[in-house]
Amino acid sequence: MDHLEFEEEVRTVARALWTTARDDGAINLDGVEHDGVYFTHDVVHCVEVTVSGRKDKAEHDGRKLSKAITRWTGSDGRTARGWFVTLGEPTTEQTKALQAIDRRITPISFKRFKSRLFDAYLYAQRRGQMTFGSAINPAGRGQELERYIPAEFEAISQEGSFTSSPSFGDLIERVKSAERFCVVGDYGIGKSMTLREIYLRLSQVHKSGESLRHPVHLNLRDHWGQRSPRVALTQHAEDLGYDRPDQIIAAWRAGYVDILLDGFDEIAAPGWSSDIVELRHSRRRAVELVRQFFDKTPPNASVVVVGRRSYFDSLDELNSSLFNGESCTLLEISEFNDAQIKQYLRGKNWQGLPDWLPKRPLLIGYLVNKKILETDLGPLHGLSPAEGWDWLLDQISKREASIETGLDGPTIRLTIERLASMARKSASCLGPLTYAEITEGFKFIRGREPSDDQRTILHRLPGLGSDPNFEEGTREFVDIDLASAAQARDVSSFIVNPFAVDVQTVRAWSQSLLQSGIEVAALQCRDVASDGTIATALSFARRNDLDTVTADATRVALSLGVSVPGSFNSDEVLIPHLEFYEGFGDLSGVQFSRCGIETLVLDGEIDASRMPRFEGCWFERIIGRFSQEDLPEAAFSACTFGEFLDSFERNADVLRSSLPAGVRVMVTLLRKLYLQRGSGRAEGALVRGMEQASRELVPGCLEIIRKENLATSVKLNGRIVWLPSRSTQKRVNAFVSAPRGSGDPIFGMANRLT
């Protein structure tokens, strides 16, 4: 920086350092310009600034400082001090010259002068000894964190479309340029690891002298109920053992601190309410601290916040709650692609992962540490997701039994499934579980207390990991899909024999299962489930006020195509996914009252007379219908609807565009397949809304999609379902956003279809 820029930078630090002198600065005394004079209660600080390393400059400024110090010493009972602030370290000649003029003058580099405001090196030392959100080693507590593999990101527009794919290096440059942005992603995708790496990189940038700002990283889960950044920074400093929280606050207010906030979705569990408006108000109140940081952090510093996108109902709510509607970049972390997986598993006996397995770093790392991926995975590639998860639970349990004594594979699996069911009482459905609860789960399975060697095994059960943010000895599941697959057992067991369930555990479930868990439960009871079996289970649930398991059992019936005779109601349940397809069973006797449904899928032509009734429910996303008018009116009463992802305008715009016919159909199919990452679409639903000429091109497009490994088809309960490939999301986004300009060979292949 030039001399004038440097002078202003020093004044900014001085005003933050001596807060009672925040209006002071340059002054003219007897016709002599002084770079800064700052009046505090007991000391007058006289400051001269230079970018020069010359001795004569020190002598000239030293004489000015000496006269000013003498003038102000004793004034109003105050003493005076002189500061000669240099851009680099003051030279030996400058220091000697100043000492010869007046020993009340302190020669000091800007870096050391600024450290009087905020000791970034002490902060970094203390911060490095604490945890960074949920960034943990899947091998267990106390293990060194694994090397960070840079994630891939997708920038999301306000309308929800992907606009660009910035790299991790781009993120660092954005922070250095004082941009504000939010990073979202699923559980275990690497949000905390990414934010930790941003912190480490920015610390190095500051240490190298490239930036005057230093990052401050807060785990938001430690600041529940706090609304003031000043209060949060004070507690943060005290938690670290940094005994001058006022320094961090002053540095933040002066713009010398970049704020990194981990876990906006962990500030408070919003709970569940049938009043969607009140629920949104609750979430908005919970993230008040984040809004205040965005609002009060000076514009020359950055703010980055990470959390789960699903915490909010929509992008509009996220933007309003976190940023008060102000413009802010939103980035989503993508799952590992094939190249990243190969890098992660380099040197392992890796043979490729099936598409149904989420490519989350935490899950992949756990399976690597448990050596599950050393098994021949070839047969898995032809399985449906439910069959795959069922196989994986068996393999994990068998593997554990082979290296431990005292428990066999089936017992280990049943214990895991029981604990997963107990974990459903938490808002995350992952835990934590105390050791006493783990022991209780074992007793439920075996009917007796565990022996000493079995207690040791229980403390390191597969699928469970320790979280440093919970008290010592607690465990939580390492992955939400793995937990959901294990939670399926109690649902399928309830359907087969509801009289054997632990009613108290079932009543404590906080929400209905993920769709992956429902499919596993359907697989486990498909040979015995019937209209009468389901009805018996639902009758038991009705008598015992078990609304959540009523929703679970109804969804299993829906998946299996089983009808539900009788009248049943599920009240105030949060349901992640509800999917109707052509030929589903008769569910007209079921009613969902005041429930929240995150995703409603209506695939193909639906018989409205067989649908359940929805009374006062709210729906976050609707797939397969164009608008509210396109829904069967008799099935919905006093309901609230969010976004129609398959809106007529979106697909119609594509089909009416000037793109070649085959390309138009290809873009439409890929949009439908990738509307909700990881969720499949029935083949019959893919052609809905198309004219006959376009429909005739669908088989050719699907064959291209299959050959290019963009999606795979599986037979699920008698229907063909297409599952998008998790590792090709970025490629599909680029093609759908700009088919002609993407350079993707898909364009040419689709263009040749007639």
N, C-alpha and C positions, 0 to 999 in steps of 0.2 A: 504494500500500500504506500501511497505517497505521504508527504509530511502532514498535509491537512486531514487526510483520512485517518492517519495514525493519531493525531491530536484528538479528533472526535471520539475515537475508540477509547483512548485513555480517559477522556472526560466521562464517557458512559460508565466505565468501571469505577471511577472515583465517586460518581454520584451514587452508585449502587453500594459501594464500600462504606461511604460516609452518608448514611441515609438522611440525616438531618440537614445535609448540605446539597440536597438534590436539585436545588435551583441555582446553585453556584456554578462558576466556570471561569472563563477567561476574564481578565480584569486589567484595567489601565491604572497604574499607580505612578503619579508624578510624571506622566508622559511616557512611562515605560510599560510595554505590553507584557503581561504574564500569562502563560498558557492556562493556568488554573489556580484559584485560591478558594479553599473550601473550609467553611466555618462550622465546627461542631461545638458541642457544649463546653469542652475543656481544651480543645486543640485546634489550631489553625494550620491546615495543611497547604503548603505552597508547592506547586508542581510545575516542572518544566519538562518538555517532551522533545525527543529528537530521534531521527532515523540515522543520524550520522555517527560514525565511530571516531571522529577527529577529536584531538585533545583540546584544540582552541575553542571548539564548540562547548565542551564541558567547562572550560574556564570562563567563557562568556556567560553561560547560564548559571554557573556557580556563583558569580558575583551578584547576579540578579536575585538568586534565591537567598543569599546571605543577607542582603539588604531587606528583603521582604520578611525573613524570619525575625530579624532584629526589630523591624517595625511593629510586628504583631505580637511579639513576646511580651507578656504582662498586660496586654489589652484585655480588659474585662476579666482579669485573673486567669487568662488562658496562656498556655505555652504554644510554641510554633515549631513545625517540622518542615524540612525540605525534602522533596522527592525529585530525583533526576531519572526519568523513565526513558529507557532506550529500547529500540525495536528488537535488537539482538542483545546479547550479553554486553554490559559495559566493558570497555577495554581496560587493561591495567593502567595505561596512561591517564584515562579519564578518571578512574577511581582515585589515583594518587593526586591528581590535580584538584579534585573536589575536597579530599581530606585536608589538603593544604589550605584551602580557602575557608572551609567551615565544617567541622565534624558533625554539625546538626543536619547535614545533607546526606541522604541515603541514595547512592547510585543503585538502580535496580532494573532488571530486564522486564519487559512487558509481561512475559510469561509468569515471572515470579510475582510481579505486581498484581496480576489477575488472580493468582493463587491465594492472595490474601482475601479475595472475595469468595473464592470457592476452590478448595484444594481438590482438584480433579484426580490427582494421583492417589490421595488417601481414599477418596470416594471409590475409585476403581478397585482398589485393593479390598476394601470392605464389601463392595457389591459382588465381587467375584467369589466370595465365600458363601453367598446366599443362593437360593434356588431361583431359577428363571421360569416362572409360571409352571407349566406342566412338562417342561423339557426334562425328560428322564431317560436313562438308559434302560431299554427293555430287558437287559440282563438282571436288573434289580437295583435296590437301594445301595448307595455308596459307590457304584461303579462309575468310572469316568464316562462323560457323555461322548457318544460316537462322533466321528468326523462329520461335519455338515456337508450334505450334498445339496448344492443350490437348487431351490425349488423353481418350478415354472409357474408363471402367473398369467392371468387373463384380466384385462381391464374391462369393467362392466359399465355400460351406459346406464342412465337413469331409467331407460325402458327395459333394462335387463339383458340387452344384447352385448356380445363381446366386441370390443373395438380395437384392441391391440394386445400384444403379448410381450410386455416388458420383461427384461431379465433381472436377475438379482442385482447385477451391477447397476442397472438403471435405477433400482430402488435406492441404492446407496447415493447415487448422484442426486436423486430427488430430495433425499433428506438433507444433503449438503446444500441444496438450493432452497432449503427452508420450505419445501412443500408439505402439505398435510394430506394424509391418506389413511385409508382403512383397509386392512387385509382380513379376508374372511376365508373360512374353509371348514370342512367336516372335522369330526373328532379324530385325533390321531394323525392328521394330515401333515403336521409339522409347523403349525402356527407359532408355537412358543420357541421351537428351535430356530425358526426364521428370525423372530424378533430378537432372540439372544445373539444370533450371528450379526444382525444389524448393529446391536449394541457393541459387540466386540470390534467390528470393522470401524465404527465411528470413534471408538476409544483410540484405535490405532491412528486414525486420521488426526485426531486432536494431539496425540503424543508426538506425531511427526511434525507438528506445527502447521499443517495444511489448513486447519480450521481452528477458530478460537472457541467454538462451542464444544461442549462435552455432553454425551447422552446421560440421561437419568432414566432408569428402568424401574417401573412399578408393577408389582403383581396386584391387579385390581381386587382379587379375592381377599386381600388383606385390608381392604378399605371400604367394606360394606357400610352403607349408611352415611358415608362422608360426602359432602357436597362442595367443600372448599378446597382448592388446590393447596392453599397454605397449610391447612390442617393435614392433608394427605402427605405433603412433603415433609412436614414436621415429624409425623409418625414414621415415615419411611427412613428418615435420618436416624431417629432413635432406634428403630429396629436393626439398623446396620451398625450401630455403635459410633456413628458420626456425630460428635458432640456439639456441633455448631449448625443446627438445622436452619438458623437464620441466614447462614451463608448460602445454602442451596436455594432458599427462597429468594434472596437478593439476586443471585446469579440468574435464576429463572426469570425474574421480573426485568432484568437488564438484557435478556435475550441471549445469554451465554449457555443456555441449556436446551438441548433437544429432548422432548418428552416422549418416552416409549411406554405405552400402556398395554399390558397383557391381560386379556380375558374380560372384555366388556360383558360377556355372557355369564360371568362368574361373580359379578358384584352382588347379586342377590337372586335367589331362585324365585321367579315371579309367581309360582304356584299355578293353580288352575281355577278359572272362574268362568261361569257360563255367560257373564257379561263381558263381551269382547272389548267394549269401549273402556271399561274399568281396568281390564287386563292390560291394555295398551298404555293407559295412564300409569299403571304400576310399573311397567317396564321403563317408561320415560323417566319417572322419578328415580328409578334405580340407577340410571346412567347419567344422572345430573353431574356427577364429578367429571365424566368425560366431556360433556358439553362445556363445563367451566374451563377445563384445560384448553379446549379448542378456542374458546372465546377470549381467554385472558393471557394466553401465551403470546409474546410479542411477535409481530409478523416476520421478523428476521430469524425466527427459530422454527424448527419443525415439530409436528406432533404426529405420531403414528399409533394407531390402536388396532388390536387384533381381537378376533372372537368368532363365534359360530354365526353364520348368516341366518340359520334357522331360528335363532333367538327371537328374531322379529318376523312379523307376518309378511312383510313386503319390503321392497327397496325404499319405497316412500316412507315407511315407518322407520326404517334404519336411518335414513338421511335426516328425517325430522328429529328423531330421538338423540342421535349422536352429534349432529352438526347444526341443529336448529334450522334445517332447510338450506344452509349455505352450501355452496359448491365444494365438493371434496371428492378426490379420486378414490374409487372403490376397486380393489384388486382381489381376485379369488385365486387361492393356491390350487394348482392342478395335482391330481394324483401322479405318482411316479409313472413315467413312460418306460418303454423297454430299455432305452439307453441308461436311464437312471437306475433301474433295477439291476442291470448288468454291472454298473459301477458299484452299487451297494453290495452286490453278492460276488464281486470279483474274487476268484480263488475258491469259491464254494462249488459244490457239486450241483449246479443249478441247471435245470432242463426246461425252463420256461414256466410261467404261471398261467393258470386258466383265467379266462376273462371274468368269471364271476367273483374272483377273489379281489377285494379292494386293494389297490396298490398304495396303501397308507404306510409311511415309513415306520410308525410304531408297530403296526401289525406285522409287516414284513420282517422288521428287526426281531420281534419276539419269536416268530417262526424260525428264523435263522438261528437264534440262540438256543432254541429247543431242538434244533437239528431236524425239524419236521420237513424242511425243504430238501433234505438229502434223500428222501423217499422218492421212488419213481412216480412222477406226477403225470405220466402219459395218459393213463386211463381217465384222469380228472377232466380232460379237455372236452369230453363228450357228455359230461353230466350237467344236469340242470343245477342252478344255484342251491336249491334245497338239498339235492343229493350230495353236492359238493361239501356243504357245511356239515351235513350229517357224517360224511366220510372223515372230514377234518377233525371233528370232535373225537371220533373213534381213534384216529391216528395219534392225536395228542395224548389221549388217556393211555393207549397201549405203550406209547413211547415212555411215559412216566413210569408205568408199571414195570417196564423192562430194566429200568435203572434204579428202582427203589424196591425194597422188600416190605411186606406187610399189607399191601393193598393190590388187588388185581385191577385190570383195565376197566371192566364194567363198574366196579365200585367207585373208582376215581371219576369216571364219567358221571355217574349218578350224583356224586357229591358236588361236582362242578355245576351240574344242572340245578341241583337244589339251592346252591349258593347264588346262582344267577337269578333264580326266582326270588330269593330274599332281597337281592339288590334292586329289584323293581320298585321297592318302596322309595328309593331316592329319586330326585328329579331327573338325574342323568341316566338312571337305570343301570349304573355301573358300580355303585357302592358310594362310600366305603363300607366295608364289613369289618367289625372288630373280631379279635381272635375268639372271644366268647361266642359270637354269632357263627363263626366258622365251625367251632366245636359243636354248636347246637345243630347246624346243618348236617354234620356227620352223624350225630346221634339219631336224627330223623331217619337217615338212610339205614344205619346199622343197628339201631335200637340199643346202643350201649356207648359208654364213654370210650374215646380212642385210647389205645395203649401209648406208651412213651414214644416208641418209634413212629407210630402213626401220627402223633401230634407233630413230630418234626416234618413229616410229609405234608400235613395239612397246612403248615405255615408257608410252604412253597408250591402249592397246588398250581398246575398248569392253567393258563388263561387268566390268572390273577397276578397283579403286580403291586408293588408298594409305591405309594405316592408320597413324596417328601412333604407335601403340604398337609397331609393328615398326620395324626399322632402315630407314634411308633407302634408297630404291630398291626395296624389296619391294612386292608388290602382292597383293591378295586380291580374290575376287569379291564384288560389292556385294550380292548376294542369293542365298539358298540355292536357290530355285526356278529362278532364271536359271542358276545354276551346274549344277543337276541336269539341266536341259534340254540344256545344252551337253555334259555328261558322257555323255549318251545316245549320242553318235556312236560312241565307241569300243566301246560294248556292241553296237550294231547291226552295226558293222563286224566285230566278233569273231564274231557269229553267221553273217554272210555268208562271212567268210574268216578263220578263227582263225589261220591260218599267217602272216598279215601283221602280227599285233599285236606290240607291244613287251612281251614277257613280264614283264620286270622292273617296268615301270610298272604292269601289271595286278596283279602279285603284291603290290604295295605298297598297293593300295586298302584303306582302313581299314574300310569297311562297304558294304553293298549300297545301291543307288540309292534315292532317294525315289521314291514311286509316280509322281509327275509325270514324272520322268526315264524310268521304265520305260515309261510310255505313249508318250513321244516316241520311244524306241528301237523300240517295237512299230510305231509309225507309219512309221518310216524303213525297216523291213525287212519290212513286211507282205506286199509283193508277191513276195518271194523266200523268205521263211521257210516251212519245211515240216517234217514230222516228221524227215526225213533230215537236213536242214540243221541243225536244233537238235541232233540226236544227234551229228553230226560235231563240232560246236563243243564239246559237253559232253565228248566223248571226248578231245579235245585238252586241255581244262581238267583232266580227271582225270589224264592222263599228266603234266601239269606242276604238279599240286597248286595249282590256281587256284580255291580254294573260293569266293571272293567273286564272281567272274564266273560261276561255276556257279549261284549263287543268282540273279544278275541274269538270265542266259539262261533259267533255269527260270521266273522271273516273267514274262519276255517271252512265253514259250510259253503260260503261263497266261492272259495278257492276250489273246493272239491265238486262243486255243482250239486250239492245236496240241498234239498228243500227243508224248511223249518216249519212244521205244523204247529199251530198254537199262536198265542199272543205274548210277545216279550218286549221289554223296554230296556234300553241302555241310556242312563241319565248322567249328564255332565262328565263325559269321558273324553280325554284327548286321544285322537286316533291319527297316527301318522299317515296311513295310506288306506284307501278304500277303493277297490277296483271291481267294476262290473263289466261283463263281456257277454257276447251272444251265447244264449243257451244256459245261463246260470239258473240255479234252483229257485223255487218259489220262496221269497223272503217277505211276502206282503204282510205277514203277521208281526214283523219286527218293527219297532220304532226307535229312532235315535232322537233323544230330547236334549236340547241345550248342549250338544256335543261340539267339539272343535275338530274338524277334519282338515289336516294339513294338505293332503292331495286327494282329490276325487278323480278317478279315471272311469270314463264311459267309453269302452272300446266297441265300435261297431254299432249295429242296430239293436237297441235294448228294448225288451218287453217291459213297458212301464208298469203293467199290472202285477208283475212279479217283484217289483222293487220294494225295499223297506220305505217307511215314511220318516221324513226328517222334519222335526218340529223345533224351531228356534235355534237351529245349528248355524255355525259359520264355517265357511270353506275358504282356505287360503289360496289354493291353486286348483283349477279345473282343467283337465286334459281330455280331449276327445269331443268337446262341444264348443260351438263358436261363441255363444253368449248365453245369458240367463234365459232368453226366449227360446233357446234350443234345448232346454231341459224339460223333462216331463213334468208339467205343472202340478199334477196331482200328488207327486212324491215329495214336494218341498213346500213347507208352510212357514212363513215369518223367518226365513233364513237370510243370512248375509253372505255375499259372494265376493271373493277377491279377484284374482287375475285369471282370465281365460287364456291359457297359453296357446291353445289351438284356435285362436280367434279367426273368424272368417277373413277379416281384413288381411291378416298376416299371410295365410296360405293363398288367398285369392290374388294378392299383389304378386306373389311369385308366379302363379299359374297364368297371370295376364301379362307378365313381363315379356320383353323382347328376346329373352334367352331361347335357345333352341329347345324344342319340345322335350327331348330326353333329359336335358339339363334341368329344365323346370321341374320335372317329376323327381329327379334325383335330389334336388335341393329340398323339395317338399318332404320326401321320405326321410332324409337325414334330419330335417328340423323336427319331425315327429318323433323319430327314434331318440334324439338327443335333448328333447325338452327337459327331461329330468334324468340327470346322469345316473347310470346304473340301473334304471328301471326299464323293463321291456315293454313292447307294444305287440298286441295280437295282430297277426298278419291281416286278418279281415278288416281291422280298423285303419290300416295304413292307406286304404283307397278312399276312405270317406271324404266327401266333398269334391271329388274329382269327376270330371266328365268322362264319357266312355273312351274317347280317344286317349286321354291321359292314363286311364286304368290299364289300357292294353300295353303300356310301356313299363308298368310296375314290375312284372316278372323279370324283365331284362335288367332293370335297375337293381333289383334285389340280388340278382346273380353277381353283378359287379360289386355290390356291397359285401357279399360273401367272399369273393375272390380277393378283394382288397383288405380283408380282415377288419372291416369297419363294424361289423355286427355278425352275430351267429344266431342260428335258429335252433330252438329246442321244442320238444313236444311236452306241453304242460297241461295235465288233466284233460287230454284229448284235443287240445288246440295248439296251433303253431304260434309260438311267441318269439319275436326277434329281440335279442339282447345286444345293446350297443357295446362296443369294445371300449373298456375304460382307458386304454392307453392311446387311443386315437382322437381323443376329444379336441386337442389343439389343431390337428389336421382338418377335422370336420369343421371347426369354427372358422378356420381360414377360408375353406372352400365355400361354405354357406354365406359368409360375409361378402365375398367377392369372387364368384365362380370363374369369371373370365380372367381376372387379374391374379388368381391364386397360383397359376402355373401347375396346378395339380392334374395328373393324367386322367383323373376321374372325368374331367370336362370332356376330353376327347372321346373317351369310351361311351359316356352318356350321349354325346352329340351324334354318335353313329347309330344309335338306336332308332328304329323306324317302326 
